[in-house]
Amino acid sequence: MNERATEPVPDNLATGTAPMPLRVIEEFINTRRRDGDEIATPQQLATWLHARGLMPADTVVNDEQRDRAERIREGLRALIAENNTEPVSSPRPDGLNPAARAELVDLTRDFPLMLDVTVSPPRLVARARMPVEAALARLLAVVAEAVAEGTWTRLKACREPSCRWAYYDHSRNRRRTWCSMDICGNRAKARASHHRKSTAPLTADQPTNR
């Protein structure tokens, strides 16, 4: 069964997604779905970046650039996972690449930013001249801007290890932990309940198997 088809399109659609431009980061991270990858090919990446005004339509993306974009995406997923509490226990594989954060550290050195004071207000822009590299650097600039604005910590990855969908926490106390309480939250509760029942000691009035 295709679980992603019935999974997050989560609760945040009822209250809106992340504010712009942070929404672009949310959408970028969520290009990886259980039923496919929206930037699986260089052409798909080019289309995605152009659709969001990050790159001219006639830009050609090569395989190396696409691979770097994927590594940046997974590094960003690892970053927003740190904005949430620890993941719950799950028999399913974790959707986070354990090396993704370290890889992002290395990658960001290749995407330097500078402060453009010719616009009002000043903003961070890419120093890269190649359109693809400039577009990816712009995504990193959005992260820096969100940190400065105080919105970054509201962008989170779901606590369910097999999900890790990006969502924006609109709650007043910033304690929302699931992309969808109806799906991932209830799934975790059901697992926890099953675990408690399976490990509970037998009482005197409980039957034993002989």
Buried (B, 14 or more C-beta within 10 A) or exposed (E): EEEBEEBBEBBBEEEEBBBEBBBBBBBBBBBBBBEEEBBEEBEBBBBBBBEBEBBEEEBEBEEEBBEBBBBBBBBBBBBBBEBBEEBBEBEEEBBBBEEBBEBBEEBBEEBEBEEEEEEEEEBBBBEBEEBBBBBBBBBBBBBEBBEEEEBBBBBBBBBBBBBBBBBBBBEEEEEBBBBBBEBBBEBBEEBEEEEEEEEEEEEEEEEEEE
